[in-house]
Amino acid sequence: MRAMVYRGPYKVRVEEKDIPPIEHPNDAVVKVTMAAICGSDLHLYHGMMPDTRVGMTFGHEFIGVVEQVGSSVEHLKPGDRVMVPFNIFCGSCYFCVRGLYSNCHNVNANATAIGGIYGYSHTCGGYDGGQAEYVRVPFADVGPSIIPDWMDDEDALLLTDALPTGYFGAQLGDIDEGDTVVVFGAGPVGLFAAKSSWLMGAGRVIVIDHLDYRLEKARSFAQAEAFNFTEFDDIVVHLKKATDYLGADVAIDAVGAEADGNFTQHVTSAKLKLQGGSPVALNWAIDSVRKGGTVSVMGAYGPLFSAVKFGDAMNKGLTLRMNQCPVKRQWPRLFEHIQNGYLKPNDIVTHRLPLEHIGEGYHMFSAKLDDCIKPIVVPGAV
Amino acid sequence: MPYTAGEPGRTVPEEVRARIPGWGVDLDPKNPPAFPRERFDPDATGAHWDFPERQEEKWPRERSIEHKFLTPVFGTATPLHGLSGAIRRLAYRRYSEGRAAHWLLLIAGDRVDAVESHLRSLASARPDDPITESGVLSERRHRPIRSRFGRGRADVSHMWMDPVIIVGPWLLAGWLAFSLVKRVVGRRPA
């Protein structure tokens, strides 16, 4: 089969690999019909995530058709069209039965601090991902769902990570009616977090980024106020002024590890890999939220320590809530919101390319060329 | 204003409710999104086992020492090999996830892996190609100048480092190879 393969930092190519076999009785092999490149794939691409091995196939956002199932699979059969959440989870461990699917204890031998994720380094279990023609899907009876007939393929694809994660960010904010919510990062997840904040009753939604085209999308797609932090001497002061010196009630960090707001932080994290991520956005969130407010984090950070302003968080009495999104838990409500027309996920897709061009896709997304917000790759397309 | 006891304006204007389709549909605390949240209900997950059957361990699989045993299911994407494998094996065998040494060794293993794999590729039918693998060819069709300049992008401040990091090792490897060849040729008897 053809598959994207990591060759080292900033290098990927498509090469021939064996079709993955059934390794466990509850495995399925899925023929991928569509995959996406996620902003957190760029952490791998940039060599930020520990134990990212050359030869690995990335891709935790994908949909496809079941090709083969293991002997204990009861709920899926070959030919089923499925959407697969980015978390790999067993459904029966201490964490899964409490709804913490992203924290499953039975799927990641390499770490206990994080669950299993497709194509996301050995730190997340060492599973190949879906930027390929075929992918192994463990616990096929637990993770995947059949795509409803009424659902658009691209919407289903965005339901495997970006939309539920953004929605989860707003949910973690515990938004009360009328709250002012500030979202750091206007990538796909930030855009969905901003959009979801309204559904949870926000009175005001503000989005911060440095890319004008993404801020424009925050205004048009998420109906938010949007500011470019490079136009302000100090974005925290601006946000305080904009909220009558109170601060936002809820701040959502939808940026994660490779924040671009501070040269020193960027060099020590993204370039020298001495931090688990440059926490510029997280520190802005801590500083700009009001005392007693809530900071929600679902931007992805690596396992190494980061220079976070924890003292400010303590002294302000903040509630910090964070996790990888337990995607499947979000699906029932999100299906309703899509059917009701409250959310239209694929409005954020900007680029569609064949799998064979994925190297160019990674570069384009990483370098933010051509107003790229969300690229999708299609195996077999030319 | 926070300097007095008064509540800041929390009334959501009708204009907002009218403008946002679905505004407030998830506001009711009795009907939270993502229910069932933290509800003990193993039947709801689709699992039909108490403890999953164990995947066959076809080679010694590294694991975090914070785990009691090898998890019943694990990835088999890229087994350990070579010097990078030895470094990673040490990180897993010796240090818990709570130790910086664990993660820094893994990062070091990644860098060694990249060099090892690159050298190995030079002896293969398909050596690494710095042009296609860096994706730099996408520049020509995707507005490279307009995307970067005059738009206030914060990452411009560190963008200059990226080519050094990407191209630098290739130049260094080329220089080393050239020096080696020159030295070998220079040693030939006249």
Interface residues (C-beta under 8 A of the other chain):
Chain A: R7 G8 P9 Y10 K11 V12 R13 E15 E23 H24 P25 N26 G47 P50 D51 T52 R53 V54 G55 M56 T57 S72 E74 H75 I88 F89 C90 G91 S92 C96 V97 R98 G99 L100 H105 N106 V107 N108 A109 N110 A111 T112 A113 G116 H122 T123 G125 G126 Y127 D128 P138 F139 D141 V142 Y167 F168 Q171 D176 E177 G178 D179 S196 W198 L199 M200 G201 G203 H210 L211 D212 Q223 N228 F229 T230 E231 T243 D244 Y245 L246 D260 G261 F263 H266 V267 A270 K271 K273 G276 R290 G302 P303 L304 F305 P326 R329 Q330 R333 H337 N340 G341 Y342 L343 H357 G359 E360 G361 Y362 H363 M364 S366 A367 K368 L369 D370 D371 C372
Chain B: M1 P2 Y3 P8 G9 R10 T11 V12 P13 V16 R19 I20 P21 G22 W23 G24 V25 D26 L27 P32 P33 A34 F35 P36 R37 E38 R39 F40 D41 P42 T45 G46 A47 H48 W49 D50 F51 P52 E53 Q55 E56 R61 E62 R63 S64 E66 H67 L70 T71 P72 V73 F74 G75 T76 A77 T78 S84 R88 Y92 E97 A100 W103 L104 L106 I107 G109 D110 R111 D113 A114 V115 E116 S117 H118 S121 R126 D128 D129 P130 T132 E133 S134 G135 V136 L137 S138 E139 R141 H142 R143 P144 S147 R148 R151 G152 R153 A154 D155 S157 H158 M161 D162 I165 I166
